[in-house]
Amino acid sequence: DYRGYYFYGSEYEGIKDSINNTYGELKDYYEAINGAEIVAHNILESGLRETVYSNGVKAYVNYTDAELTAPSGATVAADGYVWEN
């Protein structure tokens, strides 16, 4: 099974900084949506993807190559995301 080999071939020392950086970037977001349910998902006219959670948090993901603006006025970098309470 090639999938097992892929994970077996990952060396922790080589990726631990990446893991820690990713955790640091996402920690606040995951805490903000902890226990909440997704109540809506929309593709906005601008091309942003909007996910609305039951606790009022909204996340905007930009899959384009251009910087876009969320409805609140927040800038969403190309291939980036923002979230708001």
C-alpha positions as CSV (number, residue, x, y, z in Angstrom):
1,D,0.0,0.0,0.0
2,Y,1.7,3.2,-1.2
3,R,-0.2,5.4,1.3
4,G,1.4,3.7,4.2
5,Y,4.9,4.1,2.7
6,Y,4.3,7.8,2.2
7,F,3.6,8.3,5.9
8,Y,6.2,5.9,7.0
9,G,8.7,7.9,4.9
10,S,8.0,11.2,6.6
11,E,10.8,12.1,9.0
12,Y,9.6,14.1,12.0
13,E,12.8,16.1,12.3
14,G,12.4,17.3,8.8
15,I,8.8,18.5,9.1
16,K,8.5,19.5,12.8
17,D,9.0,23.2,12.2
18,S,6.4,23.1,9.5
19,I,4.0,21.3,11.9
20,N,4.6,23.9,14.6
21,N,4.2,26.8,12.3
22,T,0.9,25.5,10.9
23,Y,-0.3,24.9,14.4
24,G,0.6,28.5,15.4
25,E,-1.2,29.9,12.4
26,L,-4.4,28.0,12.9
27,K,-4.6,27.7,16.7
28,D,-6.8,30.8,17.2
29,Y,-9.1,29.9,14.3
30,Y,-9.7,26.4,15.6
31,E,-10.4,27.7,19.1
32,A,-12.9,30.2,17.6
33,I,-14.8,27.5,15.8
34,N,-14.5,24.8,18.5
35,G,-17.9,23.2,19.1
36,A,-19.6,25.3,16.4
37,E,-21.4,23.8,13.4
38,I,-21.2,25.0,9.8
39,V,-24.6,26.6,9.0
40,A,-23.8,28.1,5.6
41,H,-21.3,27.9,2.8
42,N,-21.4,30.4,0.0
43,I,-19.4,31.4,-3.1
44,L,-19.5,35.2,-3.1
45,E,-19.7,37.3,-6.3
46,S,-16.0,38.2,-5.7
47,G,-15.0,34.6,-5.8
48,L,-14.4,34.3,-2.1
49,R,-15.7,31.2,-0.3
50,E,-17.6,32.1,2.9
51,T,-18.2,29.6,5.7
52,V,-20.6,30.7,8.4
53,Y,-20.5,28.9,11.8
54,S,-23.3,28.6,14.3
55,N,-21.5,30.8,16.8
56,G,-21.3,33.7,14.3
57,V,-17.7,33.2,13.1
58,K,-17.2,33.6,9.4
59,A,-14.3,32.4,7.4
60,Y,-13.3,33.6,3.9
61,V,-11.1,31.6,1.7
62,N,-9.5,33.0,-1.5
63,Y,-8.6,30.4,-4.1
64,T,-7.8,33.0,-6.8
65,D,-4.5,34.5,-7.8
66,A,-5.6,38.0,-6.8
67,E,-6.1,39.8,-3.5
68,L,-9.9,40.1,-2.7
69,T,-11.9,42.0,-0.1
70,A,-14.3,40.3,2.3
71,P,-17.7,41.9,3.0
72,S,-16.3,43.4,6.2
73,G,-13.5,45.1,4.2
74,A,-10.8,42.7,5.3
75,T,-8.2,41.9,2.7
76,V,-7.9,38.2,1.8
77,A,-4.6,37.5,0.1
78,A,-4.4,35.3,-3.0
79,D,-4.6,31.7,-1.9
80,G,-5.2,32.9,1.6
81,Y,-7.9,33.1,4.3
82,V,-9.3,35.3,7.0
83,W,-11.8,34.7,9.7
84,E,-13.9,37.1,11.8
85,N,-16.1,36.9,14.9
